[in-house]
Amino acid sequence: MQYKKLNKEQLIAEQSQLLAEFAALKEQGLKLDMTRGKPSAEQVSISNDILTDVGADGVYSEDGTDTRNYGGPLGIIEARRLMGELMGVKAEQVIIGGGASLNLMFDVFVRAWIHGVLPGQTPWGQLEKVKFLCPAPGYDRHFAICEYFGIEMITVPLNEDGPDMDMVEELVKTDAAIKGMWCVPQYSNPDGYTYSDAVVKRLAAMETAASDFRIFFDNAYCVHHLYEDEQARLINLYDACAAAGHADRCYIFASMAKITFGGAGISAMAMSPTNFEHQARLLGKQIICYDKVNQLRHTRFFADKAAVEAHMMKHAASLRPKFAKVEEVLAESFEQGDILKWTKPLGGYFVSVYTMEGCAKRIVELCKEAGVALTKAGATYPYGIDPQDHHIRIAPSFPPVAELDAAMRVFACAVKLASIEKLLAE
Ligand SMILES: Cc1ncc(COP(=O)(O)O)c(C=O)c1O
């Protein structure tokens, strides 16, 4: 059915049917939480073997480091090599962090704020104004970091091939207060989009008014494909920057949080040798070492990138029925582009839905009334404000398929009700 083609009487008739359906859905007394993109219990169990004993003399890393003791703030060499392989850089460019890459990103901001991005550069905290480009919809916690530091966020539309580069180039060329930009270059949170070769090359080559401009490439979903035969391909971010003569422009981040255990994986950041020296020196004041035992567990579990990729296909097998369920209920309930548009990602953790303007908050509210908690409408935009109030992030990974089915039926009914309210008001 195309709701936009219905006349007033047809809409009213449809609305009364939907209200009855919604009342019945509410009666089910659901209590479902789809607010965050967490791996399910089944997914985290895939990595259970990581918890077993590494062996009698298994506590030594390949260069003989006793991982049970202090030392090695940059991480054990095999972990740096493995994460380097995932990020497309050399082991020497990689610093291994703790269980959360978000923590590494936050710390890079702190260092830029207090010390500047390199020796001799003005600390961002001493500037009257610092601005950041934020492709949106994006990851709410990136935007929260900017808010923490009082950084002014400038929203840039995110297209299927990456951020609107005409806008990005124009802004960074003219405004020296723009010090950086957030990017989730593969299977973006929440749209699942991957940056095209052209976008990566333009990001690497563009002229910036600020000499200390930095791109935070958060490649959180670098191996998180849903299918074996159809996968996104991202060109090497660091190589593109280096080739354009801007090797210092990028910090690259990655994480095992959605490969092994949420909050208990290993995280990593990679950068140019110049950036590395600065970050490593300041990191040395902050920590003696992260958890090297966990690093060793991970490298014993994954010999190389191929092992990680094989492992990710197990996650994919667990996730595919959930993404299929979302697609099934949406395709059954709507004609793509009528009152709803939605993404069909090849990887990552989310499906984005775009409602009619001014309906997203109402839909999330209706779902809550029926016991289905969704990510707050607007959360994926800077300051939590979606100017068109039209985006909702669906996070299908955590609930079992049967619960997801129930939640998606509530969601579909809520979308129809809110859209009819809007159409009738028009
Ligand atoms: C884009 C992005 N970056 C980072 C993270 C968090 O990673 P970590 O758990 O390593 O901090 C997430 C989790 O949802 C994410 O979507």
The ligand as a MOL file (V3000), in Angstrom:
LIG
                    3D

  0  0  0     0  0            999 V3000
M  V30 BEGIN CTAB
M  V30 COUNTS 16 16 0 0 0
M  V30 BEGIN ATOM
M  V30 1 C 31.7800 3.7520 14.9520 0
M  V30 2 C 32.0790 3.1440 16.2700 0
M  V30 3 N 33.2640 3.3670 16.8540 0
M  V30 4 C 33.5660 2.8530 18.0530 0
M  V30 5 C 32.6840 2.0540 18.7210 0
M  V30 6 C 33.0490 1.5360 20.0730 0
M  V30 7 O 34.2030 0.8120 20.0070 0
M  V30 8 P 34.9250 0.3530 21.3470 0
M  V30 9 O 34.0150 -0.5910 22.0340 0
M  V30 10 O 36.1950 -0.2430 20.8940 0
M  V30 11 O 35.1420 1.6040 22.1760 0
M  V30 12 C 31.4290 1.7750 18.1590 0
M  V30 13 C 30.4580 0.9590 18.8790 0
M  V30 14 O 29.2930 0.9610 18.6220 0
M  V30 15 C 31.1330 2.3350 16.9070 0
M  V30 16 O 29.9430 2.1270 16.3180 0
M  V30 END ATOM
M  V30 BEGIN BOND
M  V30 1 1 1 2
M  V30 2 1 2 3
M  V30 3 2 2 15
M  V30 4 2 3 4
M  V30 5 1 4 5
M  V30 6 1 5 6
M  V30 7 2 5 12
M  V30 8 1 6 7
M  V30 9 1 7 8
M  V30 10 2 8 9
M  V30 11 1 8 10
M  V30 12 1 8 11
M  V30 13 1 12 13
M  V30 14 1 12 15
M  V30 15 2 13 14
M  V30 16 1 15 16
M  V30 END BOND
M  V30 END CTAB
M  END
